Amino acid sequence: MLFGALEAGGTKMVLSIGNEKNEILERASIPTRGPEETIREMNEWFAARGISALGIGTFGPVELSEGSPKYGWITTTPKLEWIDTPLLPAMRGALGVPALIDTDVNAAALAEYELGAARGLRSCFYVTVGTGVGAGLVVEGNLVHGMMHPEFGHVLLRQEEDDPTPDGFCPYHKGCLEGLANGPAIEKRWGRSAKELPEDHPAWDLEARYLAQMCIAAICTVSPEKIILGGGVMQQKHLFPRIRAAVRERRNGYIATPQILEEIDNYIVEPGLGTASGAMGALLLARRAMQR
């Protein structure tokens, strides 16, 4: 039995075929153009491979309430062409297979919970730090939704005193996590892309302190058993010890659990599945759709 997995991104769509053993057998990538053209091309690709179910991890915001008439629609996205696009209905209707949709970060969190760094635990908090910042939360095997899905990238942070651009660069909020700590913010603040900055550049201590604030916020609100940090910015591996040190310092003696005091190297970690978390999460969503 074959399953389709879609990682729907703002710049590209990554399409995968997997099996019941959670093996990825085939992958393809197409640029994200207008919705009509892009969805048609994706449907043709999946239809030619005879999939039995489809899972989608997508950029958002996206309507995830299954009782809503707009379940599976992209809603108020900054990618203007895609506002009010019925992504799931358009693909499920054309392919005629069971399908589930969630945010890209929730899909990645699910994969890390079932197969990756959080396997065997009750909960995990997955954050991607790249062009944007997003977070997904899994508790007892359930992807957490509420009024909508978590939008942790837009929590407001305390601006660091040595930040030369303390308002950040989000078009919606001053001082939110995404506007202060995503990849474009690093480049705009320092005039060079993150990939070009040496490890001893002051950008990285500032970035680590903002990401530590994020981790502390997650620890104090949802108390996850594992915090997993992925995305392009986190390919800078030297950030991890800086973030862990800043979390220990800034908790200021509060929350004295073994995970923080003794095991923080195994608590704030990189993805166990590497860059495959998104694809594997979409594959798991497809399997859940089939089981329903």
N, C-alpha and C positions, 0 to 999 in steps of 0.2 A: 504494500500500500504506500502510495506517495502523497506527501503533503507539501503545500505551497507556503512559503514564508516570505513576507514582504517587509522590508525596512524602508518606510516611506520618509525620505528626507527632503529638506528644502532645496538642495542642490542636485541630489541624485536619488534614484530608487534602486535599491538592491534587492534582487529577486533570487530566491533559493528554492531548491527542491530537496526535501529530506525524507527519511523513512522512519519506521516504527522504532528503530534503534537509536534515534536522535543523531543520525549521521547525515551530514550535508553532502549531497551527491553532485549537485550542479549549482552554479551561481552565475548571475549576469547583472549588469548594471546599465541603467539608462538615465539620461539627464532628466531632471524634473522640469518639464515645459508646462504648457497650459494643461488644465485638468482633463479636458476631453481627449486630447491627443495622447497624453501620458497614460491615462487609464485604458484607452483602447489598446495601446501597445502592450501594456502589462497583461491585460486579459488574453490577448493573442498568445503571448509567451506561455502563460500558465495553461491555457486551453490545449496547447500542442503537447503538453506533457502529462495529461490525464490525471491531474491531482484529485484526491478524494475529499480534501478540506483545505481551507486557507486560513492562515493567521497573519494579522497585520499589526505591526508596531509603527506608529506614525508620529510625525510632528503634530503639534496642536496649536491652539486648543482644539479638542475633539469631544463630541457628545458621547458619553459612555453609559448613560442611563438606558438600559434595554427597553424600558417602558416608554421612552420618548419617541415621537414620530420621526425625530432626526437622529436616532441612534446610528452612530458610525459616520456622521457628517463632520468634516472639518468646519470649524465655526469662525471665530474672530481672529484668524491667523494674520501675522504681519505680512505673509506672502499673499498679496492682495488678490491675485488671480484665483486663489484657492478658497477664498472666503465663501462659506455656505456651499461646499462641495460634498455631495453624497458619496464619499469614497467607498465605504463598505457596501451600501446598497448597489452601487454601480458595478462592483466586482462580483458580489455574491449573485446578483441577478444574471449577469452575463455568463458566469462559470457554472451556475446551478449546483453549488456545493455548500456544505455548512461552512460558516466563517465566523471568526471573532476578531475584534479590534481592541487595541489599547494604545496607550502612549508608548513611544519608543523606549523611554526610561523604565516604565513599568514592565515592558516585555523583557528588557535586560535584567531588571531586578528578579523577575520570575526565573530566568535562566540561571542566575547566580544562586538563587535559593534552592533550586532543584538539582542543579548539576555542577555548580561552581564553588565560589569561596564561602558561601553560607550553607552549603549542603549539610543536612543534619541538624540545623538550628531551627528555631521557631520563627525568627524574623530577620529581615535585613533591610537596609536602607542603601539604595544604589543611586549614585550621583554621577552625571556626565558633565564634564567641564570642557567645553570646546567653543564652537561658534555661539552657542547658547549655554545656559546652565539649567539642567532639569533634574528632578529626583523622582524615584519610584520606591514604593514601600510595599513589602510583602509581610503579612502577619498570619501565622498558622496556615500557610498555603494560599491565602486569599490576597489578591491585589487590592490595595486600599483605594476606594473611591468614596466620595461624599457628595456634596452638592455638585462637584465635578471631580476632576482628578487633581492631585497635588500640583501646585505651581510654585515649588520651593525656590526656583530661580528668582522669584520676585519678592522674597522676604526682605525686609529692610534691615540693614546692618549698621553698626556704629562705625562711622568713617574713621580710619586710622589717621592720626595727627600728621604723619609724614607723607600722606598721599597728596601728590601735586594736583590731582584731579578728584577731589573728594565727593563730588556729585555723581561721578560715574557717567555712563554713556547710554543708559536705557532711555528710550523715547517716552516711556510711561512714568517712571519713578526716579527720583533722586535717591542715590544711595542704596539701591537694591543689589542683591548678590550678583545677578547676571551683569548688571551695568558696571559693577566694580571688578569682577573677577573673570569674565569670559575672555576668550582669546582676542577678539577685537578690542576689548578694553585695554588689555596689555599693550597691544600695538599702538593704539591711540595715545595712551598715557606716555609711552617711552619712545615713540617714533620708529620702532622696529618690531618686526614680528617676534613672537615668543621663540620661534625656532632659531632666531639669530642672536638671542641674548645669552651671554655666558652664564655659567652656574653661579658666579659670584656677583652678578648684577643685583642691585637693590630691589629690582622688580620681584624677585622670587621670595624674599622675606615678606614683602608686602602681600603678595599673593597667598602665601602660606597663612598669614594672620587672618586674612578674609575667609579662607577656607576653614580655618580652625573655628572662627565664629560660627560658620555654617554647621560644623560638626557638633559644637556645643549646643546650638539650637536644636538639632535633631536629637541629641542625647537627652536634653531636658524636656522635650515634648513627646517623642514617641519611643524613646529608650530602646533603640534597635540592638539586637545581639551582634550585629556586624555592620560596619560602615564600609562601603565599597566605592572607590573613587575611580571613574574611568573617563574616557574622552581624550581628545587631542592634547589638551594642556597637561593632563596627567601622564602623558608619555615622558614628561620631565620627571624621571624617577627620584631625583634629589629633592622633590617637593615633599615626599612622604615623611621623612624624618623631621623636616621643618614643621609640617602640620601637626604631627604627633607631639612634638615638643611644645608648640604653641597651645595645643589643647590642654596639656598637663599644666602649663603655667597659668592659663586664663581661667581654668575651672576654679582656681584660688582656694583649693582645699575642699571644694564641694564635690559630691559624687565620688566617693572613695571605694569604687568597686575594683575587683582584681583586674577586670578588663582594662581599666584606665591606669591603675597603679603598677601592675606587673606584666600585663599582656598586651600593651597597646600596639606593639608591632604586629600582632595577630588580630587586632580589633579594627584598626583603620588600614585598609589593605587595597591593593589593586585587584581588578577582576580576575577570578580564577580561570575564566574562559578567554582571557585576553580580549582581542577585538571581535570575537565571535558571539559575545553575549546577546547582541541585538538579533542576529539571525536565529540563534538557538531559542531565544524567547518567542519570536514569531512562530517558530516551528512548534513550540509547546502550546501556543494558543491554538494552532491548527489542530493539534491532537485533542485539546479540550473541546473544540468545536465538534469534532467527530464523535467524541464520547457522549456529547449531549444528544 
